[in-house]
Amino acid sequence: MPQRPQRLLIAAALLLAACVHGAAQSPSTTSPAGIAAIEAYKGTWKISTVTVDTAHSKAAKDEKVLRNDCWRSAGYYACNQYLDGVSQALIVFTYSQDKNLYTTYVIPRDGSGAHSGTLEIHGDTWIYPWEVTENGNTVYYRVVNIFTSRNSIQFRSEFSSDKKIWTPTTTGNEVRVSD
């Protein structure tokens, strides 16, 4: 996978991770309701992140405001994502009931090629996994969201060479400020 799409996928996964809240009143006691679960993305979120120095990240602290302008049409759910007031990407979600798996399609604003990923929902934990292979070496990445309430979430981005030992690169907290 070329560097630019990889970075867009990582950025989109982090942005999505930062804005997700439970699909119902209590994420830990409900299961996703198909594509309707994605409605949790609607709204405006204040995001605070801390990134550490690793082979895949550079140390930083950041605060942003993320707004998701979302809508549903039949089996699709789409969100135009704004970061600090500027549209960044259109993200389209689909859901496979047979696989209990969501597919994400990130369409960059600049017209470059779209790319896809997956979202796994397990109770109050939502995971965006992906992998990158370069020179015969595969590195696994994921963004893990843990819902602490309907309006707040803790998340982390991490990588692994074996899917057993995960090294965090970014941690963060999000608070929804409006629907």
Secondary structure, DSSP 8 states (H G I E B T S, - for coil): --HHHHHHHHHHHHHHHHH---SSS-GGG----GGGGGGGG-EEEEEEEEE--BTTB--EEEEEEEEEEEEEETTEEEEEEEETTEEEEEEEEEEETTTTEEEEEEEETTS---EEEEEEEETTEEEEEEEEEETTEEEEEEEEEEEEETTEEEEEEEEESSSSS-EEEEEEEEEEEE-
